[in-house]
Amino acid sequence: VDWPNLQEILKDSVNDLFPEADLVPVRDVMPSHPEQTMTALPLQLEPKAVPLAGPEGWTPLRGGLAMAWVALVVTLVTVALTGWSLIELSERRIRFVSAVTHELRTPLTTLRLYLDMLTSGMVNDEKHRQEYLHTLHAEAERLHRLIGNVLDYSRLENHRQQPNLSCIQVAELIAQVKETWCDRCRDAGKELVVENALSPTVEIVTDPALVQQILGNLIDNACKYSRHASDPRIWLRVTTSETRGGITDSTIHLTVEDRGPGVAKAEHRSIFLPFRRGRTVDPTASGVGLGLALAARWTTLLGGVLTLKTPRDQKGACFDVALPSGPGREPILTSHDSKG
């Protein structure tokens, strides 16, 4: 047998699979590795280690696989975000329907009961009749504010509301708010205290109706959620920001403060989301959780910022509305301790 020639022929036949293979004669009757032993010849294949060498750098195959993985990741992220958005939208709708249904049922029940008593002639005493009429007026006003808030929120969601800017003296604007809310606060057992540190001639270019709605929502919340506070006062303060040099800037601050239970630290951000109410609030207090959300969006619409700050006595809630004194001016926020 021409062993060298035979060995070369056999190695060439497996060279594509085992380029470093070697053929070793088998002298034992029972080979140690029968799976590597040839059937016709007493030879054993020693394949040795095969180096796994591949092309360096990017290849068309690698590029295609990378693009496929990127596309898969993007698809999964998109699906996850879409699913989260749908779940969030569904939860918001459920909260909306539940809150509005509850808030509508209570005043409607009161209106129906009192109207039935008045129309059936069950109330003959004039004093009691006036009390019932006063209650009916209060419940009708409550319904009006509820429906108004829902419609305002719908307009903001659809980007249909635009501010109607005009120049007005800050003192006149605050006087209008005081005239509207002094009696309402008194009916709720509260006292509205107005502190205006600005000159009577200071003017602001803004939407007076929106500012009144913003402050109205904040004062209304203060009345509802500080119902059991030992101090019945609600403060409406008007100030301006000052730089370190003592120069007054163009930002006007309208602050509403009460001595109620305040806002839990964990809710300082979520409190401004629609249909959210604090966990520590009085569960009997009316509202659907739109007051602060509307106030924050209206403030942004006017170029301002609504923040939750630390009250002066470290107790209660303090909401600060920072508005630019004129159009095109961004409000300069102060360095007060903000919790919003």
Contacts in CASP RR format, 6 or more apart in sequence:
PFRMAT RR
TARGET T0000
AUTHOR 0000-0000-0000
METHOD contacts of the structure
MODEL  1
VDWPNLQEILKDSVNDLFPEADLVPVRDVMPSHPEQTMTALPLQLEPKAV
PLAGPEGWTPLRGGLAMAWVALVVTLVTVALTGWSLIELSERRIRFVSAV
THELRTPLTTLRLYLDMLTSGMVNDEKHRQEYLHTLHAEAERLHRLIGNV
LDYSRLENHRQQPNLSCIQVAELIAQVKETWCDRCRDAGKELVVENALSP
TVEIVTDPALVQQILGNLIDNACKYSRHASDPRIWLRVTTSETRGGITDS
TIHLTVEDRGPGVAKAEHRSIFLPFRRGRTVDPTASGVGLGLALAARWTT
LLGGVLTLKTPRDQKGACFDVALPSGPGREPILTSHDSKG
7 23 0 8 1.000
10 23 0 8 1.000
10 43 0 8 1.000
11 21 0 8 1.000
11 22 0 8 1.000
11 23 0 8 1.000
14 21 0 8 1.000
14 45 0 8 1.000
15 21 0 8 1.000
18 45 0 8 1.000
18 47 0 8 1.000
18 48 0 8 1.000
18 50 0 8 1.000
19 50 0 8 1.000
20 47 0 8 1.000
20 48 0 8 1.000
20 49 0 8 1.000
20 50 0 8 1.000
21 45 0 8 1.000
21 46 0 8 1.000
21 47 0 8 1.000
21 48 0 8 1.000
22 45 0 8 1.000
22 46 0 8 1.000
22 48 0 8 1.000
23 43 0 8 1.000
23 44 0 8 1.000
23 45 0 8 1.000
23 46 0 8 1.000
24 43 0 8 1.000
24 44 0 8 1.000
24 46 0 8 1.000
25 42 0 8 1.000
25 43 0 8 1.000
25 44 0 8 1.000
26 37 0 8 1.000
26 42 0 8 1.000
26 43 0 8 1.000
26 44 0 8 1.000
27 42 0 8 1.000
31 37 0 8 1.000
31 44 0 8 1.000
33 44 0 8 1.000
36 44 0 8 1.000
36 45 0 8 1.000
36 46 0 8 1.000
36 47 0 8 1.000
37 43 0 8 1.000
37 44 0 8 1.000
37 45 0 8 1.000
38 44 0 8 1.000
38 45 0 8 1.000
92 274 0 8 1.000
92 275 0 8 1.000
95 275 0 8 1.000
96 275 0 8 1.000
96 288 0 8 1.000
99 275 0 8 1.000
99 287 0 8 1.000
99 288 0 8 1.000
99 289 0 8 1.000
100 146 0 8 1.000
100 150 0 8 1.000
100 288 0 8 1.000
103 146 0 8 1.000
103 286 0 8 1.000
103 287 0 8 1.000
103 288 0 8 1.000
104 143 0 8 1.000
104 146 0 8 1.000
106 286 0 8 1.000
107 139 0 8 1.000
107 140 0 8 1.000
107 142 0 8 1.000
107 143 0 8 1.000
107 146 0 8 1.000
108 143 0 8 1.000
110 135 0 8 1.000
110 136 0 8 1.000
110 139 0 8 1.000
111 136 0 8 1.000
111 139 0 8 1.000
111 140 0 8 1.000
111 143 0 8 1.000
114 132 0 8 1.000
114 135 0 8 1.000
114 136 0 8 1.000
115 136 0 8 1.000
117 123 0 8 1.000
117 132 0 8 1.000
118 129 0 8 1.000
118 132 0 8 1.000
118 133 0 8 1.000
123 129 0 8 1.000
123 132 0 8 1.000
138 187 0 8 1.000
142 286 0 8 1.000
145 220 0 8 1.000
146 286 0 8 1.000
146 287 0 8 1.000
146 288 0 8 1.000
149 217 0 8 1.000
149 288 0 8 1.000
149 290 0 8 1.000
149 291 0 8 1.000
149 294 0 8 1.000
150 288 0 8 1.000
150 290 0 8 1.000
152 161 0 8 1.000
152 213 0 8 1.000
152 294 0 8 1.000
153 274 0 8 1.000
153 290 0 8 1.000
153 293 0 8 1.000
153 294 0 8 1.000
155 161 0 8 1.000
156 294 0 8 1.000
156 297 0 8 1.000
156 298 0 8 1.000
156 301 0 8 1.000
161 301 0 8 1.000
162 301 0 8 1.000
163 206 0 8 1.000
163 207 0 8 1.000
163 210 0 8 1.000
163 301 0 8 1.000
163 302 0 8 1.000
164 207 0 8 1.000
164 209 0 8 1.000
164 210 0 8 1.000
165 205 0 8 1.000
165 206 0 8 1.000
165 207 0 8 1.000
165 327 0 8 1.000
166 205 0 8 1.000
166 206 0 8 1.000
166 207 0 8 1.000
166 208 0 8 1.000
167 203 0 8 1.000
167 204 0 8 1.000
167 205 0 8 1.000
168 203 0 8 1.000
168 204 0 8 1.000
168 206 0 8 1.000
168 208 0 8 1.000
169 200 0 8 1.000
169 201 0 8 1.000
169 202 0 8 1.000
169 203 0 8 1.000
169 204 0 8 1.000
170 196 0 8 1.000
170 198 0 8 1.000
170 202 0 8 1.000
170 203 0 8 1.000
170 204 0 8 1.000
170 238 0 8 1.000
170 252 0 8 1.000
171 196 0 8 1.000
171 198 0 8 1.000
171 200 0 8 1.000
171 202 0 8 1.000
173 204 0 8 1.000
173 208 0 8 1.000
173 211 0 8 1.000
173 212 0 8 1.000
174 194 0 8 1.000
174 196 0 8 1.000
174 236 0 8 1.000
174 238 0 8 1.000
176 208 0 8 1.000
176 212 0 8 1.000
177 211 0 8 1.000
177 212 0 8 1.000
177 215 0 8 1.000
177 216 0 8 1.000
177 219 0 8 1.000
177 236 0 8 1.000
178 192 0 8 1.000
178 194 0 8 1.000
178 236 0 8 1.000
180 212 0 8 1.000
180 216 0 8 1.000
181 192 0 8 1.000
181 215 0 8 1.000
181 216 0 8 1.000
181 219 0 8 1.000
182 192 0 8 1.000
184 219 0 8 1.000
184 220 0 8 1.000
184 223 0 8 1.000
185 191 0 8 1.000
185 192 0 8 1.000
185 219 0 8 1.000
185 223 0 8 1.000
185 234 0 8 1.000
188 223 0 8 1.000
188 224 0 8 1.000
188 227 0 8 1.000
189 223 0 8 1.000
189 232 0 8 1.000
190 222 0 8 1.000
190 223 0 8 1.000
190 226 0 8 1.000
190 232 0 8 1.000
190 233 0 8 1.000
190 234 0 8 1.000
191 232 0 8 1.000
191 233 0 8 1.000
191 234 0 8 1.000
192 219 0 8 1.000
192 234 0 8 1.000
192 236 0 8 1.000
193 233 0 8 1.000
193 234 0 8 1.000
193 235 0 8 1.000
193 236 0 8 1.000
194 235 0 8 1.000
194 236 0 8 1.000
194 238 0 8 1.000
195 235 0 8 1.000
195 236 0 8 1.000
195 237 0 8 1.000
195 238 0 8 1.000
196 237 0 8 1.000
196 238 0 8 1.000
197 237 0 8 1.000
197 238 0 8 1.000
197 239 0 8 1.000
197 240 0 8 1.000
198 238 0 8 1.000
198 239 0 8 1.000
198 240 0 8 1.000
198 252 0 8 1.000
202 252 0 8 1.000
202 325 0 8 1.000
203 325 0 8 1.000
204 252 0 8 1.000
204 323 0 8 1.000
204 325 0 8 1.000
204 326 0 8 1.000
205 325 0 8 1.000
205 326 0 8 1.000
205 327 0 8 1.000
206 302 0 8 1.000
206 323 0 8 1.000
206 326 0 8 1.000
207 302 0 8 1.000
210 298 0 8 1.000
210 301 0 8 1.000
210 302 0 8 1.000
211 254 0 8 1.000
211 302 0 8 1.000
211 321 0 8 1.000
211 323 0 8 1.000
213 294 0 8 1.000
213 295 0 8 1.000
213 298 0 8 1.000
214 254 0 8 1.000
214 294 0 8 1.000
214 295 0 8 1.000
214 298 0 8 1.000
214 299 0 8 1.000
214 306 0 8 1.000
214 321 0 8 1.000
215 236 0 8 1.000
215 254 0 8 1.000
215 256 0 8 1.000
215 321 0 8 1.000
217 291 0 8 1.000
217 292 0 8 1.000
217 294 0 8 1.000
217 295 0 8 1.000
218 256 0 8 1.000
218 292 0 8 1.000
218 295 0 8 1.000
218 319 0 8 1.000
218 321 0 8 1.000
219 234 0 8 1.000
219 236 0 8 1.000
219 256 0 8 1.000
220 291 0 8 1.000
221 291 0 8 1.000
221 292 0 8 1.000
221 317 0 8 1.000
222 234 0 8 1.000
222 256 0 8 1.000
222 257 0 8 1.000
222 258 0 8 1.000
222 260 0 8 1.000
222 317 0 8 1.000
223 234 0 8 1.000
224 281 0 8 1.000
224 282 0 8 1.000
224 285 0 8 1.000
224 286 0 8 1.000
224 287 0 8 1.000
225 258 0 8 1.000
225 260 0 8 1.000
225 261 0 8 1.000
225 262 0 8 1.000
225 281 0 8 1.000
225 282 0 8 1.000
225 285 0 8 1.000
225 317 0 8 1.000
226 234 0 8 1.000
226 258 0 8 1.000
226 259 0 8 1.000
226 260 0 8 1.000
226 261 0 8 1.000
226 316 0 8 1.000
226 317 0 8 1.000
227 282 0 8 1.000
227 285 0 8 1.000
228 260 0 8 1.000
228 282 0 8 1.000
229 258 0 8 1.000
229 259 0 8 1.000
229 260 0 8 1.000
229 261 0 8 1.000
229 316 0 8 1.000
230 259 0 8 1.000
231 259 0 8 1.000
233 258 0 8 1.000
233 259 0 8 1.000
234 256 0 8 1.000
234 257 0 8 1.000
234 258 0 8 1.000
235 255 0 8 1.000
235 256 0 8 1.000
235 257 0 8 1.000
235 258 0 8 1.000
236 254 0 8 1.000
236 255 0 8 1.000
236 256 0 8 1.000
237 253 0 8 1.000
237 254 0 8 1.000
237 255 0 8 1.000
237 257 0 8 1.000
238 252 0 8 1.000
238 253 0 8 1.000
238 254 0 8 1.000
238 255 0 8 1.000
239 252 0 8 1.000
239 253 0 8 1.000
239 255 0 8 1.000
240 248 0 8 1.000
240 249 0 8 1.000
240 251 0 8 1.000
240 252 0 8 1.000
240 253 0 8 1.000
241 248 0 8 1.000
241 249 0 8 1.000
241 251 0 8 1.000
241 253 0 8 1.000
241 322 0 8 1.000
241 332 0 8 1.000
241 333 0 8 1.000
241 334 0 8 1.000
242 248 0 8 1.000
242 249 0 8 1.000
243 249 0 8 1.000
249 332 0 8 1.000
250 324 0 8 1.000
250 325 0 8 1.000
250 326 0 8 1.000
250 329 0 8 1.000
250 331 0 8 1.000
250 332 0 8 1.000
251 322 0 8 1.000
251 323 0 8 1.000
251 324 0 8 1.000
251 325 0 8 1.000
251 331 0 8 1.000
251 332 0 8 1.000
251 333 0 8 1.000
251 334 0 8 1.000
252 322 0 8 1.000
252 323 0 8 1.000
252 324 0 8 1.000
252 325 0 8 1.000
253 320 0 8 1.000
253 321 0 8 1.000
253 322 0 8 1.000
253 323 0 8 1.000
253 334 0 8 1.000
254 320 0 8 1.000
254 321 0 8 1.000
254 323 0 8 1.000
255 309 0 8 1.000
255 318 0 8 1.000
255 319 0 8 1.000
255 320 0 8 1.000
255 321 0 8 1.000
256 318 0 8 1.000
256 319 0 8 1.000
256 321 0 8 1.000
257 311 0 8 1.000
257 312 0 8 1.000
257 316 0 8 1.000
257 317 0 8 1.000
257 318 0 8 1.000
257 319 0 8 1.000
258 316 0 8 1.000
258 317 0 8 1.000
259 311 0 8 1.000
259 313 0 8 1.000
259 315 0 8 1.000
259 316 0 8 1.000
260 315 0 8 1.000
260 316 0 8 1.000
260 317 0 8 1.000
261 280 0 8 1.000
261 281 0 8 1.000
261 316 0 8 1.000
262 280 0 8 1.000
262 315 0 8 1.000
262 316 0 8 1.000
262 317 0 8 1.000
263 271 0 8 1.000
263 278 0 8 1.000
263 280 0 8 1.000
263 308 0 8 1.000
263 317 0 8 1.000
263 339 0 8 1.000
264 278 0 8 1.000
264 279 0 8 1.000
264 280 0 8 1.000
265 339 0 8 1.000
267 276 0 8 1.000
267 278 0 8 1.000
267 279 0 8 1.000
268 308 0 8 1.000
268 339 0 8 1.000
268 340 0 8 1.000
269 340 0 8 1.000
270 276 0 8 1.000
271 278 0 8 1.000
271 292 0 8 1.000
271 308 0 8 1.000
272 292 0 8 1.000
272 293 0 8 1.000
272 296 0 8 1.000
272 306 0 8 1.000
272 340 0 8 1.000
273 293 0 8 1.000
274 289 0 8 1.000
274 290 0 8 1.000
274 293 0 8 1.000
275 288 0 8 1.000
275 289 0 8 1.000
275 290 0 8 1.000
275 293 0 8 1.000
276 289 0 8 1.000
276 293 0 8 1.000
277 287 0 8 1.000
277 289 0 8 1.000
292 306 0 8 1.000
292 319 0 8 1.000
295 306 0 8 1.000
295 319 0 8 1.000
295 321 0 8 1.000
296 306 0 8 1.000
299 305 0 8 1.000
299 306 0 8 1.000
299 321 0 8 1.000
299 322 0 8 1.000
299 323 0 8 1.000
300 306 0 8 1.000
302 323 0 8 1.000
302 324 0 8 1.000
303 323 0 8 1.000
303 324 0 8 1.000
303 328 0 8 1.000
303 330 0 8 1.000
303 331 0 8 1.000
304 321 0 8 1.000
304 322 0 8 1.000
304 323 0 8 1.000
304 324 0 8 1.000
304 330 0 8 1.000
304 331 0 8 1.000
305 321 0 8 1.000
305 322 0 8 1.000
305 331 0 8 1.000
305 333 0 8 1.000
306 319 0 8 1.000
306 320 0 8 1.000
306 321 0 8 1.000
306 322 0 8 1.000
307 319 0 8 1.000
307 320 0 8 1.000
307 322 0 8 1.000
307 333 0 8 1.000
307 338 0 8 1.000
307 339 0 8 1.000
307 340 0 8 1.000
308 317 0 8 1.000
308 318 0 8 1.000
308 319 0 8 1.000
308 320 0 8 1.000
308 338 0 8 1.000
308 339 0 8 1.000
308 340 0 8 1.000
309 318 0 8 1.000
309 319 0 8 1.000
309 320 0 8 1.000
309 336 0 8 1.000
309 337 0 8 1.000
309 338 0 8 1.000
309 339 0 8 1.000
309 340 0 8 1.000
310 318 0 8 1.000
310 336 0 8 1.000
310 337 0 8 1.000
310 338 0 8 1.000
310 339 0 8 1.000
311 317 0 8 1.000
311 318 0 8 1.000
312 318 0 8 1.000
320 336 0 8 1.000
320 338 0 8 1.000
322 331 0 8 1.000
322 332 0 8 1.000
322 333 0 8 1.000
322 334 0 8 1.000
323 331 0 8 1.000
324 330 0 8 1.000
324 331 0 8 1.000
END
